[in-house]
Amino acid sequence: MAAAIAAGLVSSFAQSSNVYSVNVVGYINVTTPPGFSMIDNQLSVSNNTLGDVLGNANSGPVLQDCQVLKYDKVHANYSLDVYDQGVPGWADAITGNPSTNRVAPGVGFFFYNARTTNIVLTMVGQVPQGTNTVPLTSGFNLIGTPPPVPLFLRSTNGFPAVQDMQFLRFTNSTGAGGYDALLVFDSGDWYNAVTGNPSEPQPGLGQGYFIYNPGSSTWTNIFNVQ
């Protein structure tokens, strides 16, 4: 995965002056192998529908029959959208109507690559600046890091880690994806649930992930491009 934020600009966390550029446009390239990848949108574009975010991420023939699965927490399942050049674009797999699903910055989702080779998704939009919030309700949340930077999930980045919180990431580098070892927050630090060794999660650029929250909270992160 690779990302670039408007050539020549330097990203940083908010300083005491809180001075930052406005409406900075950037792009993110996310490489997805055949099969499923868990990704997220880290840039804001229009209404952040699938058509806005992924409509021009690659050519129509490449995206044909690719899928997006968005976690529906209320019903404990996934909504399914499929790319169909005949629509044209992203369509609800049940009704066939143009998709109305939104994937704003901070929302993670599964992308299914229907091709036999890698697809590079180029997502273009405005860099989320200032205060960004991601709700972490009780139970599993499929989220992403709102600004386009790889952040450790720690208190200095505003992340509200609490006892027994869990981090679960799906990785697909060969076309045969699977979940990494579960990380658990215990006694003030993150640990690998299998080995017991300290292991602090740092999601990559454009990477979605599950957070299991034993309670309910909000991740408030401050990010500015100077």
C-alpha positions as CSV (number, residue, x, y, z in Angstrom):
1,M,0.0,0.0,0.0
2,A,1.2,3.5,-0.7
3,A,-0.2,7.0,-0.2
4,A,0.6,10.5,-1.1
5,I,-0.8,13.8,0.2
6,A,-0.5,16.7,-2.3
7,A,3.1,16.8,-3.4
8,G,5.5,18.6,-1.2
9,L,3.1,18.9,1.8
10,V,4.2,17.6,5.2
11,S,1.7,16.0,7.5
12,S,1.8,16.4,11.3
13,F,-0.4,16.2,14.4
14,A,-2.0,19.3,15.7
15,Q,0.4,21.7,17.4
16,S,-0.6,24.4,19.9
17,S,-1.0,27.0,17.1
18,N,-3.6,24.7,15.4
19,V,-2.7,26.2,12.0
20,Y,-3.3,24.0,9.0
21,S,-4.1,24.0,5.3
22,V,-7.7,23.8,4.2
23,N,-9.1,21.4,1.6
24,V,-5.9,19.5,0.9
25,V,-6.5,16.9,-1.8
26,G,-4.6,13.7,-1.8
27,Y,-4.7,10.1,-3.1
28,I,-4.1,6.7,-1.8
29,N,-3.1,3.6,-3.8
30,V,-4.3,0.3,-2.2
31,T,-3.1,-2.9,-3.8
32,T,-5.7,-5.7,-3.5
33,P,-4.7,-9.3,-4.4
34,P,-7.3,-11.7,-5.9
35,G,-9.9,-12.5,-3.3
36,F,-10.8,-10.6,-0.2
37,S,-9.0,-7.6,1.4
38,M,-10.0,-5.5,4.4
39,I,-9.5,-1.9,3.5
40,D,-10.8,1.6,4.4
41,N,-11.4,5.0,2.9
42,Q,-9.1,7.6,4.4
43,L,-10.1,10.5,2.2
44,S,-13.4,12.4,1.9
45,V,-15.1,12.8,-1.4
46,S,-18.6,14.2,-2.1
47,N,-21.1,12.1,-0.1
48,N,-18.6,9.2,0.4
49,T,-20.9,6.7,-1.4
50,L,-19.2,3.7,-3.1
51,G,-19.6,5.5,-6.4
52,D,-17.8,8.5,-5.0
53,V,-15.0,6.6,-3.3
54,L,-14.5,3.7,-5.7
55,G,-16.3,4.7,-8.8
56,N,-13.1,5.9,-10.5
57,A,-10.6,3.8,-8.4
58,N,-9.8,1.8,-11.5
59,S,-11.3,1.2,-15.0
60,G,-14.8,-0.4,-15.4
61,P,-13.5,-3.6,-17.1
62,V,-11.0,-4.1,-14.2
63,L,-13.7,-3.5,-11.5
64,Q,-16.4,-5.6,-13.2
65,D,-17.8,-8.2,-10.8
66,C,-15.7,-6.9,-7.9
67,Q,-17.6,-6.7,-4.6
68,V,-17.8,-4.6,-1.4
69,L,-19.1,-6.1,1.8
70,K,-19.9,-3.5,4.5
71,Y,-20.5,-4.8,8.1
72,D,-24.1,-4.3,9.3
73,K,-23.7,-4.4,13.0
74,V,-27.4,-4.1,13.8
75,H,-28.2,-7.3,11.9
76,A,-24.8,-9.0,12.5
77,N,-24.2,-9.6,8.7
78,Y,-22.9,-7.7,5.7
79,S,-24.5,-5.7,2.9
80,L,-23.2,-6.6,-0.6
81,D,-22.6,-4.3,-3.5
82,V,-21.3,-5.4,-6.9
83,Y,-19.6,-3.4,-9.6
84,D,-21.5,-3.8,-12.9
85,Q,-20.7,-1.7,-16.0
86,G,-24.3,-2.1,-17.1
87,V,-25.7,-0.1,-14.2
88,P,-23.1,1.6,-14.6
89,G,-21.1,1.4,-11.4
90,W,-21.6,0.0,-8.0
91,A,-25.0,-1.6,-7.4
92,D,-26.9,-3.2,-4.6
93,A,-26.5,-7.0,-5.1
94,I,-30.2,-7.6,-4.0
95,T,-32.1,-4.9,-5.8
96,G,-29.7,-4.1,-8.7
97,N,-30.2,-0.4,-8.0
98,P,-27.2,1.9,-7.7
99,S,-25.6,1.5,-4.4
100,T,-26.4,4.0,-1.6
101,N,-23.8,2.6,0.8
102,R,-21.5,5.1,2.3
103,V,-17.9,4.5,3.4
104,A,-16.7,7.7,5.0
105,P,-13.2,8.0,6.4
106,G,-13.0,5.8,9.5
107,V,-15.2,3.1,8.0
108,G,-13.6,-0.3,7.1
109,F,-15.0,-2.8,4.6
110,F,-14.1,-5.9,2.6
111,F,-13.2,-5.5,-1.0
112,Y,-13.4,-8.6,-3.2
113,N,-11.0,-8.6,-6.2
114,A,-12.7,-10.8,-8.9
115,R,-9.7,-10.7,-11.1
116,T,-6.8,-13.2,-11.1
117,T,-4.2,-10.5,-10.7
118,N,-3.7,-7.6,-8.3
119,I,-6.0,-4.6,-8.6
120,V,-4.6,-1.2,-7.5
121,L,-7.4,1.0,-6.2
122,T,-6.6,4.7,-6.4
123,M,-8.8,6.7,-4.1
124,V,-8.8,10.5,-4.4
125,G,-10.3,13.0,-2.0
126,Q,-9.9,15.6,0.7
127,V,-7.6,14.8,3.6
128,P,-9.7,14.8,6.8
129,Q,-8.3,17.5,9.0
130,G,-8.9,18.9,12.5
131,T,-10.9,16.6,14.8
132,N,-11.9,13.3,13.4
133,T,-14.2,10.9,15.4
134,V,-14.8,7.2,15.0
135,P,-17.6,5.6,17.1
136,L,-16.6,2.4,18.9
137,T,-19.9,0.9,20.1
138,S,-20.1,-2.2,22.2
139,G,-19.1,-5.3,20.4
140,F,-17.3,-5.6,17.0
141,N,-16.7,-2.5,14.9
142,L,-15.2,-2.7,11.4
143,I,-13.3,0.6,11.2
144,G,-10.3,2.3,9.7
145,T,-7.9,5.1,10.7
146,P,-9.5,8.4,9.6
147,P,-6.4,10.3,8.4
148,P,-4.1,8.8,5.7
149,V,-1.3,7.9,8.0
150,P,-0.3,4.7,9.9
151,L,-1.1,5.3,13.5
152,F,-0.4,3.2,16.6
153,L,-3.7,2.6,18.5
154,R,-2.6,4.4,21.6
155,S,-3.8,7.2,23.9
156,T,-1.4,9.7,22.4
157,N,-3.3,9.4,19.2
158,G,-6.6,9.7,21.0
159,F,-7.4,6.0,20.8
160,P,-9.5,4.9,23.8
161,A,-8.0,1.5,24.5
162,V,-9.6,-0.2,27.5
163,Q,-9.2,-3.5,29.4
164,D,-10.1,-6.5,27.2
165,M,-10.5,-4.5,24.0
166,Q,-9.5,-6.6,21.0
167,F,-7.8,-5.8,17.6
168,L,-8.4,-8.2,14.7
169,R,-7.0,-7.7,11.2
170,F,-7.6,-9.6,8.0
171,T,-4.5,-9.9,5.7
172,N,-4.4,-11.0,2.1
173,S,-1.0,-10.9,0.4
174,T,-1.2,-14.0,-1.7
175,G,-4.8,-14.4,-2.6
176,A,-5.4,-16.8,0.3
177,G,-6.3,-14.3,3.1
178,G,-6.9,-14.9,6.8
179,Y,-7.0,-13.2,10.1
180,D,-3.8,-12.3,12.0
181,A,-3.3,-13.4,15.6
182,L,-5.7,-11.6,17.9
183,L,-4.3,-8.7,19.9
184,V,-5.8,-7.9,23.3
185,F,-5.4,-4.9,25.5
186,D,-4.6,-5.9,29.1
187,S,-3.2,-4.0,32.0
188,G,-2.4,-0.9,30.0
189,D,-0.7,-2.5,26.9
190,W,-1.5,-4.6,23.8
191,Y,-0.5,-8.3,23.7
192,N,-0.6,-11.1,21.2
193,A,-3.4,-13.4,22.4
194,V,-1.4,-16.5,21.2
195,T,2.1,-15.8,22.3
196,G,1.4,-13.4,25.2
197,N,4.2,-11.1,23.8
198,P,3.7,-7.3,23.7
199,S,2.4,-6.3,20.2
200,E,1.0,-2.9,19.6
201,P,-1.3,-2.6,16.6
202,Q,-0.4,-0.1,13.8
203,P,-2.8,-0.5,10.9
204,G,-1.3,0.3,7.5
205,L,-2.4,2.9,5.0
206,G,-5.8,2.1,3.6
207,Q,-6.2,-0.9,5.9
208,G,-9.5,-1.7,7.7
209,Y,-9.7,-3.7,10.9
210,F,-12.0,-5.0,13.6
211,I,-12.1,-3.5,17.1
212,Y,-14.0,-5.4,19.8
213,N,-15.0,-2.9,22.4
214,P,-16.3,-4.3,25.8
215,G,-18.0,-1.0,26.4
216,S,-18.8,2.0,24.3
217,S,-16.6,5.0,23.4
218,T,-15.4,7.3,20.7
219,W,-12.0,7.6,19.1
220,T,-11.2,11.3,18.8
221,N,-8.1,12.0,16.7
222,I,-6.6,15.3,15.7
223,F,-4.8,15.6,12.4
224,N,-3.6,18.5,10.4
225,V,-1.6,19.1,7.2
226,Q,0.7,22.1,7.6
